[in-house]
Amino acid sequence: MLVQLQYLRAIAALLVVYFHAILQLAKVNPAVDATAFLYGESGVDIFFVLSGFVMWLTTSGRVMSPIDFARRRIRRIVPLYWLATLFSAVVALAAPSLLKSTVFDVPHLIASLFFLPWANAADPGTITPVVVPGWTLNYEMFFYLVFALLLPLQETRRIPAMFAVFAVILIACRLLPETTATRFYGEPIMLEFLAGVVLGWLYVQKALLPNRWAWAVLATGFAFLLVNEALMQPENRFYAWGIPAVFIVFGAVSIDFSRLPALGWLNYLGDCSYAIYITHAFTLAFLRVVADRLPIGILQQPVLFIILSLVLSSVGGAIVHEITTPRRKVAVASRPPA
């Protein structure tokens, strides 16, 4: 596994935690102008590009059936997500005031468990599951489905076939009558997965950037991601945030990190990134409740609230990761063997 992918996973997860922490802070302390500090939503775009890259890298040159691929993805994604979803549903039923973004609704719960897009009963204008950040997993699982179905093709035909399939899906969703499904799957954000697949193909072909240019591209990607997130709306994210995310991933994988000091803590957070992403909503809800009930406004201080959000979300995610993930040895390398 490329250690820089772990770093990017950790950074992407913490960006999303920061984004949601700012939104929670605005509820805890309405005097804070949240829009002035609202960054981090683009961490999702980095995740999507990374996902396409990793799926290609882990299947290229290997014989893998769609069933084997699906089994691995389900084992990785489903158990923790189902636990979080069922826990949220129970909390929404027993103490609805704790989770303001979720109400108990059986059809919504069933759709969430099976990664189907569904209007959130708490906010019908949004298409989000019971665990709201899980909307990204609905896209992930759809991408995995398409990727798995194309695995029987010769490797040289998979990428063109993937582009063809997603082009047909996007066009069909625009032409068909508007439904929840056509609204959701008609979003071009799914092209970020394809961009990651292309980067994976380039990596396997060893078509990488020289080290100096790779660092420049990596820095440029992060700079433009920050600027574009401030200037562009999420409706334009597939290019405004997606292209910088492509720069970030391509720059990172072109760098030989074996020559750099290892950042063990960041590598570990990358390993925990999925658990952090899934569980951070509960941590932030807990912080909001504590802040509302404390007799003093210490948690209403923006800096302290954000720091606690990042630290506690990381710790909570790490604990859940340790509990739910079997111990295994992982070999870390920065480039594949020649």
C-alpha positions in Angstrom: 0.0 0.0 0.0 1.3 3.5 -0.9 1.9 5.4 2.4 0.9 8.6 0.7 -2.6 7.3 0.1 -2.9 6.8 3.8 -1.8 10.4 4.4 -4.4 11.6 1.9 -7.1 9.5 3.4 -6.4 11.0 6.8 -6.3 14.6 5.5 -9.5 14.1 3.6 -11.3 12.6 6.6 -10.1 15.5 8.8 -11.2 18.0 6.2 -14.7 16.6 6.3 -14.7 16.6 10.1 -13.6 20.2 10.1 -16.4 21.1 7.7 -19.1 19.5 9.8 -17.6 20.9 13.0 -18.0 24.4 11.7 -21.7 23.7 10.9 -22.1 22.4 14.5 -20.3 25.4 15.9 -22.8 27.7 14.2 -25.6 25.9 16.1 -23.7 26.0 19.4 -22.7 29.7 19.0 -25.0 31.5 16.5 -22.8 34.6 16.9 -20.1 32.9 14.9 -20.2 33.6 11.1 -19.7 30.0 9.9 -19.5 30.9 6.3 -16.2 32.7 6.9 -14.5 29.5 7.9 -16.5 26.9 6.0 -14.0 24.7 4.3 -13.4 21.0 4.1 -16.4 19.6 2.1 -14.0 18.9 -0.7 -12.4 16.2 1.3 -15.1 14.0 -0.2 -13.7 14.7 -3.7 -10.2 13.6 -2.7 -11.8 10.4 -1.3 -13.6 9.7 -4.6 -10.5 10.1 -6.7 -8.6 8.0 -4.3 -11.2 5.3 -4.5 -11.0 5.1 -8.3 -7.2 4.9 -8.1 -7.1 2.2 -5.4 -9.8 0.1 -7.2 -7.7 0.0 -10.4 -4.4 -0.5 -8.5 -5.7 -3.5 -6.5 -7.3 -5.2 -9.5 -4.8 -4.5 -12.3 -2.9 -7.5 -13.5 -4.9 -9.8 -11.3 -7.7 -12.3 -12.0 -10.6 -11.3 -9.8 -14.2 -12.2 -10.3 -17.0 -9.7 -9.7 -18.2 -11.8 -6.7 -14.7 -11.8 -5.0 -14.5 -8.0 -5.6 -17.9 -7.4 -4.2 -17.3 -9.6 -1.2 -14.1 -7.6 -0.3 -15.9 -4.3 -0.7 -18.9 -5.4 1.3 -16.7 -6.7 4.1 -14.9 -3.4 4.2 -17.9 -1.1 4.0 -21.1 -2.7 5.2 -20.6 -3.9 8.9 -19.6 -0.6 10.4 -22.0 1.4 8.2 -24.9 -0.8 9.2 -24.0 -0.5 12.9 -23.9 3.3 12.6 -27.2 3.4 10.6 -29.1 1.2 13.1 -27.6 3.1 16.0 -28.8 6.4 14.5 -32.2 5.0 13.8 -32.6 3.8 17.5 -31.4 7.3 18.7 -33.8 9.0 16.3 -36.6 6.9 17.7 -35.8 7.1 21.4 -34.3 10.6 21.6 -35.0 12.6 18.4 -33.7 15.9 19.8 -30.1 14.5 19.8 -29.8 14.0 16.0 -31.3 17.0 14.3 -30.6 15.8 10.8 -32.4 12.5 11.2 -35.9 11.3 12.1 -37.0 7.7 12.3 -38.6 6.6 9.1 -38.8 2.9 8.1 -38.5 3.3 4.3 -35.7 5.8 4.7 -33.9 3.3 7.0 -34.3 0.4 4.6 -33.0 2.5 1.7 -30.0 3.6 3.8 -29.1 0.0 4.6 -29.1 -0.9 1.0 -27.3 2.2 -0.2 -30.2 3.5 -2.2 -30.8 7.2 -2.7 -33.8 8.4 -0.7 -35.1 11.8 0.4 -34.2 12.5 4.0 -37.4 12.6 6.1 -35.9 15.3 8.3 -35.1 17.5 5.2 -37.0 16.3 2.2 -35.0 18.6 -0.1 -31.9 16.5 0.4 -31.0 13.0 -0.7 -29.1 11.7 2.3 -29.2 8.4 4.3 -29.9 8.0 8.0 -26.2 8.6 8.7 -26.0 11.8 6.6 -22.3 11.6 5.5 -23.2 8.2 4.1 -24.5 9.8 0.9 -20.9 9.4 -0.4 -21.2 5.6 0.2 -24.2 5.5 -2.0 -22.0 6.8 -4.8 -19.1 4.5 -3.7 -21.3 1.4 -3.8 -22.7 2.3 -7.2 -19.2 2.8 -8.5 -18.2 -0.6 -7.1 -21.2 -2.2 -8.7 -20.2 -0.9 -12.2 -16.5 -1.7 -11.6 -17.3 -5.2 -10.5 -19.6 -5.9 -13.5 -16.8 -4.8 -15.9 -14.1 -7.0 -14.3 -14.7 -9.9 -16.8 -13.6 -7.6 -19.6 -10.0 -7.6 -20.8 -8.1 -5.0 -18.8 -7.5 -2.8 -21.9 -11.2 -2.5 -22.4 -12.3 -1.7 -18.9 -11.6 2.0 -18.8 -13.3 2.8 -22.1 -16.2 0.7 -21.0 -16.4 2.5 -17.7 -16.5 5.8 -19.4 -19.2 4.6 -21.8 -21.4 3.2 -18.9 -21.2 6.4 -16.9 -21.8 8.6 -19.9 -25.0 6.6 -20.6 -26.0 6.9 -17.0 -25.5 10.6 -16.8 -27.2 11.3 -20.1 -30.1 9.0 -19.3 -30.6 10.7 -15.9 -30.8 14.1 -17.7 -33.3 12.9 -20.3 -35.6 10.8 -18.0 -38.3 12.4 -15.9 -36.9 13.7 -12.6 -37.0 11.3 -9.7 -34.8 10.9 -6.6 -32.7 8.3 -8.5 -32.2 10.5 -11.6 -31.3 13.5 -9.5 -28.8 11.5 -7.5 -27.1 9.5 -10.2 -27.3 12.3 -12.7 -24.6 14.3 -10.7 -21.3 14.4 -12.6 -19.4 14.0 -9.3 -19.2 10.3 -10.3 -16.7 11.3 -12.9 -14.2 11.7 -10.1 -14.1 8.0 -9.7 -13.2 7.6 -13.3 -10.5 10.2 -13.0 -9.0 8.1 -10.2 -9.2 5.0 -12.3 -7.2 6.8 -15.1 -4.6 7.9 -12.5 -4.4 4.2 -11.4 -3.8 3.2 -15.0 -1.1 5.9 -15.4 0.6 4.7 -12.2 0.7 1.1 -13.3 2.1 2.2 -16.6 4.7 4.2 -14.6 3.7 7.4 -16.4 4.4 9.6 -13.4 5.6 13.1 -12.9 9.3 13.9 -12.1 9.7 14.4 -8.3 10.1 18.2 -8.5 7.0 18.6 -10.7 5.1 16.2 -8.5 5.6 18.4 -5.5 4.5 21.5 -7.5 1.4 19.7 -8.7 0.5 18.5 -5.2 0.9 22.0 -3.7 -1.1 23.6 -6.6 -3.9 21.1 -6.1 -4.3 21.9 -2.5 -4.0 25.7 -3.2 -6.7 25.5 -5.9 -8.9 23.3 -3.7 -8.9 25.9 -1.0 -9.5 28.8 -3.3 -12.2 27.0 -5.4 -14.1 25.8 -2.3 -14.4 29.4 -1.3 -15.4 30.7 -4.7 -17.4 27.8 -6.2 -20.6 26.2 -5.1 -21.0 22.4 -4.5 -23.1 22.2 -7.7 -19.8 22.8 -9.7 -17.7 20.5 -7.5 -17.0 17.8 -10.1 -14.6 20.2 -11.9 -14.0 23.0 -9.4 -13.1 20.6 -6.6 -12.6 17.4 -8.6 -9.7 18.7 -10.8 -7.7 19.9 -7.8 -8.3 16.6 -6.2 -6.9 14.9 -9.3 -3.8 17.1 -9.1 -3.4 16.2 -5.4 -3.6 12.4 -5.9 -1.5 12.4 -9.1 1.2 14.6 -7.4 1.2 12.5 -4.3 1.5 9.1 -6.0 4.3 10.4 -8.2 6.5 11.2 -5.2 8.8 8.6 -3.8 7.8 8.7 -0.1 10.2 6.0 0.8 13.0 8.6 0.9 11.0 10.8 3.3 10.6 10.4 7.1 7.5 8.3 7.9 4.6 10.1 9.6 3.3 7.1 11.7 0.5 9.0 13.3 -0.8 10.3 9.9 -0.5 6.8 8.4 -2.5 5.4 11.3 -5.2 8.0 11.0 -5.4 7.1 7.3 -6.0 3.5 8.3 -8.8 4.8 10.6 -10.2 7.3 8.1 -13.3 5.2 7.2 -14.2 4.8 10.9 -13.5 8.5 11.5 -15.7 9.5 8.6 -18.6 7.3 9.6 -18.5 8.1 13.4 -17.6 11.7 13.5 -21.3 12.8 13.2 -21.9 11.2 16.6 -18.9 12.8 18.2 -20.0 16.2 16.9 -23.6 15.7 18.1 -22.2 14.7 21.5 -20.1 17.9 21.7 -23.1 20.0 20.7 -25.2 18.5 23.4 -22.5 19.0 26.0 -21.9 22.6 24.9 -25.6 23.4 25.1 -25.8 22.0 28.7 -22.6 23.4 30.2 -23.3 26.4 32.5 -20.4 28.2 31.0 -19.7 28.9 27.4 -16.3 27.4 27.2 -17.2 25.0 24.3 -18.7 27.9 22.4 -15.2 29.2 21.8 -14.6 28.6 18.1 -11.0 27.5 18.3 -11.5 25.1 21.3 -14.6 23.6 19.7 -12.9 22.9 16.4 -9.8 21.4 18.1 -11.9 19.2 20.3 -14.0 18.1 17.3 -10.9 17.1 15.4 -9.2 15.4 18.3 -12.3 13.5 19.7 -13.4 12.5 16.2 -10.0 11.1 15.5 -9.8 9.3 18.9 -13.4 8.0 18.6 -12.7 6.8 15.0 -9.5 5.1 16.1 -11.3 3.2 18.9 -14.0 2.0 16.6 -11.4 1.0 14.0 -9.5 -1.0 16.5 -12.7 -2.7 17.7 -14.1 -3.5 14.3 -11.0 -4.3 12.2 -9.2 -7.6 12.5 -5.5 -7.4 13.1 -3.4 -7.8 9.9 0.0 -7.1 8.7 0.2 -4.4 6.0 3.3 -4.0 3.8 4.0 -0.3 3.0 5.9 0.7 -0.1 6.0 3.9 -2.1 6.4 2.3 -5.6 5.6 -1.1 -7.1 8.5 -3.4 -7.7 10.2 -2.8 -11.0 
